[in-house]
Amino acid sequence: MIEKELEKDLPLKWARLQEVMSESGADGCLLSIDVNLYYMTGRVYNGYFYLPAEGAPWFFVVRPNGLTGERVRYIRKPEQMPELFAELHIPMPQHLLLEADELTYNNYIRLQAVFEPRQTGNATQVIRKLRSVKTPWEVAQFRVSARQHALTYSEVKDCFRPGMTDLAFQSEIENRMRRNGSMGLFRAFGANMDIFMGSILAGENAENPSPFDFALGGGGVNPSLPIGANGTLLKEGTAIMVDMAGNYTPYITDMTRVFSVGRLTEEAYRAHQVALQIQEEVIEIARPGTSCAELYNRSFAIAEQEGLKDHFMGTRQQAKFVGHGIGIQINELPVLTPRSKEVLEPNMVFALEPKFVIPGVGAVGIENSFLVTDTGVEKLTVFEEEIISLVVSD
């Protein structure tokens, strides 16, 4: 059963999609990918969501049994939909939007054969753009995730024991996450983006590049999943970057904090302060209409001025972004890159993550989630931002 507030939210999303469809000339949109189904229906099911350019949507369900509603119809296969369209007096779409960036080739070709539209558009691009601007209900979900995210981070010190590896440390944090309400599933857009509940980067492992498109890599424990913790011993002088998912509702907050085993080098503390400076300057200039490229370029300029550009967002492989949109997936629009054409809009939610890697020490820096308001940005993830010591040196 869908909560009442979400029931009010869904028609807002349908109307926004229909407005875009009208502008592009599309007369139908068919969705079947789990995150898009959740966005448009409030639940994940096996089947299809169909929205005509005018009127209410239809829900064609394969599984599970038991879903009810006057606009719900059960099917065994998509080839049954044209017959149901005729029976229900739904016009067959001539310009149909399909999830071209997410469907398998076979499913895309199959759906084209089922509907035989004169033109097919890319629903993935349309929906990702719509999802970048959040509704009031979605913003409320972020606030819940942010609160629980901070609660878990407040317990991180209790997870540490001398002599641990990064893997043991991460498993203890994951336990706290689940106890505090984490859903345990970290959704990301795009191929080759698998990761389990987040990332712990300790010491020299922070320098290890990854094939995945995350800010920092880490070697991982096996070449089949080459990212994150790799068994590094958490010894004196090690920086530990904790970047665990805030998936306490379907809407994921993103927050990174740095912990240290004893005292780090002065260079590491200085770099961390530069990251905080970058964050403050971005907060100062970010508002509706600010270009995402400007936010990246300003961040990089500060790193360069401070003599840290070779450590900014990695060393052996440097990420070319300093932030990204968040939502049902961790990597939504907009993306803060030097060549981005996107600008901030009210009710976008994005993560800002200026980070530095210091050889021999590890990664330092900060990441927080921000809501774009009418006049600026609001920090959603509120927790101690200085480097937090896990062990007090003698």
C-alpha positions in Angstrom: 0.0 0.0 0.0 1.4 3.4 -1.0 1.4 6.1 1.7 -1.0 9.0 1.2 1.6 11.7 0.8 3.2 9.7 -2.1 -0.2 9.3 -3.7 -0.4 13.1 -3.9 3.2 13.2 -5.3 2.7 10.9 -8.2 0.3 13.1 -10.2 2.9 15.9 -10.1 5.4 13.6 -11.8 2.9 12.4 -14.4 2.0 16.0 -15.3 5.7 17.0 -15.6 6.3 14.1 -17.9 3.3 14.9 -20.0 4.5 18.5 -20.3 7.8 17.3 -21.7 6.0 14.8 -24.0 3.9 17.6 -25.4 6.9 19.8 -26.1 8.7 17.0 -27.9 5.7 15.7 -29.8 5.7 12.3 -28.1 2.2 10.8 -27.5 3.2 7.9 -25.3 5.9 6.8 -22.8 6.5 3.2 -21.7 8.7 2.5 -18.7 9.9 -0.8 -17.2 13.2 -0.2 -15.4 12.9 -0.6 -11.6 14.0 3.0 -10.6 11.7 4.6 -13.2 8.8 2.4 -12.2 9.3 3.4 -8.6 9.6 7.1 -9.5 6.3 7.0 -11.4 4.3 4.5 -9.4 5.7 4.3 -5.9 6.7 0.7 -6.2 8.9 -1.7 -8.1 7.1 -4.5 -10.1 7.7 -6.6 -13.2 5.8 -5.0 -16.0 5.2 -1.6 -17.6 4.0 1.8 -16.8 2.3 3.6 -19.8 1.6 7.3 -19.8 -0.3 8.8 -22.8 0.3 12.4 -23.7 -3.1 13.2 -22.2 -5.0 11.4 -19.5 -4.1 9.0 -16.6 -1.5 6.3 -16.8 -2.0 2.6 -17.1 -0.2 -0.2 -15.2 0.5 -3.4 -17.1 1.8 -6.0 -14.5 3.5 -9.3 -14.9 4.4 -9.9 -11.3 3.6 -9.9 -8.4 0.1 -11.1 -8.0 -2.3 -9.0 -6.0 -1.9 -5.5 -7.3 -5.3 -3.9 -7.7 -6.8 -0.7 -9.2 -9.1 0.3 -12.0 -6.1 1.0 -14.3 -4.1 -2.1 -13.5 -4.1 -4.9 -16.0 -2.2 -8.2 -15.8 -0.3 -9.5 -18.7 2.0 -12.4 -19.4 4.1 -10.7 -22.1 4.2 -7.3 -23.8 2.7 -8.6 -27.0 -0.6 -8.6 -25.2 -0.6 -4.8 -24.8 -1.9 -3.8 -28.3 -5.0 -5.9 -27.8 -5.6 -4.3 -24.4 -5.0 -0.9 -25.8 -7.8 -1.6 -28.3 -10.1 -3.0 -25.6 -9.5 0.0 -23.4 -9.7 2.5 -26.2 -6.1 3.7 -25.7 -4.7 5.2 -28.9 -1.6 3.4 -30.1 1.4 5.8 -29.8 3.0 7.0 -33.0 5.9 8.7 -31.2 6.8 6.5 -28.3 9.4 7.1 -25.6 11.4 4.0 -24.6 14.2 3.7 -22.0 16.9 3.5 -24.8 19.9 3.9 -22.4 18.7 1.2 -20.0 16.8 -1.6 -21.9 18.6 -4.5 -23.3 18.9 -4.5 -27.1 16.5 -7.4 -27.4 13.9 -5.8 -25.2 14.2 -2.5 -27.0 13.7 -4.2 -30.4 10.9 -6.3 -29.0 8.9 -3.3 -27.7 9.4 -1.5 -31.0 7.9 -4.5 -32.8 5.0 -4.6 -30.3 4.0 -1.0 -30.8 5.4 -0.2 -34.3 5.6 3.5 -33.7 6.6 5.8 -36.6 9.2 7.4 -34.2 10.9 6.3 -31.0 12.5 8.7 -28.5 14.8 8.2 -25.5 12.8 8.1 -22.3 15.9 7.6 -20.2 17.2 11.1 -21.0 13.8 12.6 -20.3 13.2 10.8 -17.0 16.7 11.5 -15.7 16.2 15.2 -16.4 12.8 15.1 -14.6 14.2 13.2 -11.7 16.9 15.9 -11.2 14.3 18.4 -9.8 12.8 16.9 -6.7 9.2 17.2 -5.5 8.3 18.2 -1.9 7.7 14.6 -1.0 11.1 13.6 -2.3 12.9 16.4 -0.4 11.2 15.1 2.8 12.7 11.6 2.0 16.1 13.1 1.7 15.8 14.7 5.1 15.0 11.4 6.7 18.0 9.7 5.0 20.3 12.6 6.0 19.2 12.3 9.7 19.9 8.6 9.8 23.1 9.0 7.8 24.4 11.3 10.5 23.3 9.0 13.2 25.3 6.1 11.7 28.4 8.4 11.3 28.1 9.4 15.0 28.7 5.7 15.8 31.7 5.1 13.5 34.2 5.7 16.4 32.5 2.9 18.3 33.2 0.5 15.4 36.9 0.9 15.5 39.3 -1.5 17.4 43.1 -1.3 17.2 44.6 -3.9 14.8 41.5 -3.9 12.5 41.7 -4.0 8.7 39.6 -1.6 6.6 37.3 -4.6 5.7 36.6 -5.4 9.3 36.0 -1.7 10.0 33.6 -1.5 7.1 31.6 -4.5 8.1 31.1 -3.0 11.6 29.8 0.2 10.0 27.5 -1.7 7.7 26.0 -3.4 10.7 25.3 0.0 12.3 23.8 1.1 9.0 21.3 -1.8 8.8 20.4 -1.3 12.5 19.7 2.4 11.8 17.4 1.6 8.9 19.6 1.3 5.8 17.9 -0.5 2.9 21.3 -2.1 2.0 21.0 -1.5 -1.7 23.2 1.1 -3.4 21.6 2.0 -6.7 23.8 3.5 -9.4 23.1 4.5 -13.1 25.2 3.0 -15.8 27.1 -0.2 -16.6 30.0 -1.3 -14.4 29.0 0.7 -11.4 28.5 -2.1 -8.8 29.4 -1.3 -5.2 28.2 -2.7 -1.9 26.8 -0.1 0.6 29.6 2.4 0.0 33.4 2.7 0.3 36.1 2.7 2.9 39.5 4.0 1.7 42.4 3.6 4.1 46.0 4.7 3.6 47.7 4.0 0.3 44.7 2.1 -1.1 43.2 5.6 -1.8 45.6 6.0 -4.6 44.6 2.8 -6.4 42.7 3.7 -9.6 39.4 1.9 -10.4 37.7 1.3 -13.7 34.4 2.6 -12.1 33.3 6.2 -12.5 33.5 7.2 -8.8 35.4 10.1 -7.3 38.1 7.8 -5.8 38.8 4.2 -6.4 40.5 1.7 -4.1 41.7 -1.7 -5.2 39.0 -3.8 -3.7 39.5 -7.4 -2.5 39.2 -9.1 -5.9 39.6 -8.1 -9.6 35.9 -9.0 -10.1 35.0 -6.0 -7.9 38.0 -3.6 -8.1 36.9 -0.8 -5.9 37.0 0.1 -2.2 38.5 -1.6 0.8 41.2 -4.1 0.2 42.3 -5.4 3.5 44.6 -2.5 4.5 45.7 -2.6 8.2 44.5 0.5 10.0 47.8 1.5 11.6 49.1 4.7 13.2 49.1 7.7 10.8 46.5 6.2 8.5 43.7 8.4 7.1 40.4 6.5 6.6 37.8 8.0 4.3 34.3 6.8 5.1 31.9 7.2 2.2 29.0 4.9 3.1 25.6 5.2 1.4 22.7 7.1 3.0 20.1 4.8 1.7 17.7 5.0 4.6 14.8 5.8 2.3 14.6 5.2 -1.5 16.3 8.6 -1.8 20.1 8.4 -1.1 22.1 11.1 0.7 25.8 11.1 0.1 28.2 12.0 2.9 31.9 11.5 3.4 33.9 12.0 6.6 37.6 11.4 7.4 38.8 9.5 10.4 42.4 9.0 11.5 44.3 6.4 13.4 46.3 8.8 15.6 48.0 11.8 14.1 48.3 12.5 10.3 50.9 14.6 8.5 50.5 18.4 8.5 50.1 18.2 4.7 47.0 16.0 5.2 45.4 18.4 7.7 46.1 21.4 5.4 44.6 19.6 2.4 41.5 18.8 4.4 41.1 22.5 5.3 41.4 23.4 1.6 38.6 20.9 0.9 36.5 22.7 3.5 37.4 26.1 1.9 36.2 24.8 -1.4 32.9 23.7 0.1 32.4 27.1 1.7 33.1 28.9 -1.5 30.7 26.7 -3.5 28.0 27.3 -0.9 28.6 31.0 -1.3 28.1 31.0 -5.1 25.7 28.2 -5.7 22.1 29.3 -6.4 19.5 28.8 -9.1 21.1 29.7 -12.5 24.7 28.9 -11.4 26.4 26.7 -14.0 27.7 23.4 -12.8 30.9 24.1 -14.7 31.5 27.2 -12.7 31.3 25.2 -9.5 33.8 22.7 -10.7 36.2 25.3 -12.1 36.1 27.3 -8.9 36.9 24.2 -6.9 39.8 23.3 -9.1 41.1 26.8 -9.1 41.3 26.8 -5.3 43.1 23.4 -5.4 45.6 24.8 -7.9 46.1 28.0 -5.9 47.0 26.0 -2.9 49.5 23.8 -4.8 47.3 20.7 -4.5 46.0 20.2 -8.0 48.1 17.0 -8.4 46.3 15.6 -5.4 42.8 16.8 -6.3 40.2 14.0 -6.8 42.9 11.4 -6.9 46.6 11.1 -7.9 47.3 8.2 -10.3 43.8 8.7 -11.8 41.9 12.0 -11.2 38.2 12.3 -11.4 37.0 15.2 -13.6 34.0 16.1 -11.5 33.6 17.5 -8.0 29.9 16.7 -7.4 26.8 15.0 -8.8 23.1 14.9 -8.4 21.6 12.3 -6.1 18.2 10.6 -5.7 16.9 7.1 -6.2 20.3 6.5 -7.7 23.6 7.8 -6.3 24.7 9.4 -9.6 21.9 11.5 -11.0 21.9 14.8 -12.8 23.3 17.4 -12.7 27.0 16.6 -12.7 29.6 19.2 -11.7 32.2 18.9 -14.4 34.3 21.5 -16.2 32.3 21.1 -19.5 28.8 20.7 -18.1 26.1 22.8 -19.8 23.7 22.3 -16.9 22.7 24.9 -14.4 21.3 24.6 -10.9 17.5 24.7 -10.5 15.4 25.0 -7.4 14.8 21.7 -5.7 17.8 19.9 -7.3 19.7 17.9 -4.7 23.4 17.3 -5.3 26.5 16.0 -3.5 29.6 18.1 -3.4 32.8 16.1 -2.8 36.1 18.0 -2.9 38.7 15.4 -1.9 42.5 15.1 -1.9 44.7 12.0 -1.8 48.0 12.4 0.1 50.5 9.6 -0.8 51.5 7.5 2.2 48.6 8.8 4.3 45.3 8.4 2.4 42.4 10.5 1.3 41.1 13.6 3.1 38.3 16.0 2.2 34.5 16.3 2.6 31.3 15.4 1.0 27.8 16.7 1.8 24.4 16.7 0.2 22.8 20.0 -0.7 19.3 21.1 -1.6 19.1 24.0 -4.1 16.6 26.6 -2.7 15.2 29.7 -4.3 18.1 31.8 -3.0 21.1 29.4 -2.5 21.7 25.9 -1.1 20.9 24.1 2.1 23.2 21.5 3.6 21.2 18.4 4.4 23.9 16.2 5.8 25.0 17.8 9.1 27.8 16.2 11.0 31.3 17.0 12.3 33.5 18.0 9.4 37.0 18.1 10.8 39.2 14.9 10.7 38.1 12.7 13.6 40.8 10.8 15.5 40.1 7.2 16.4 43.2 6.8 18.5 44.9 9.4 20.6 48.6 9.3 20.1 50.9 9.4 23.1 
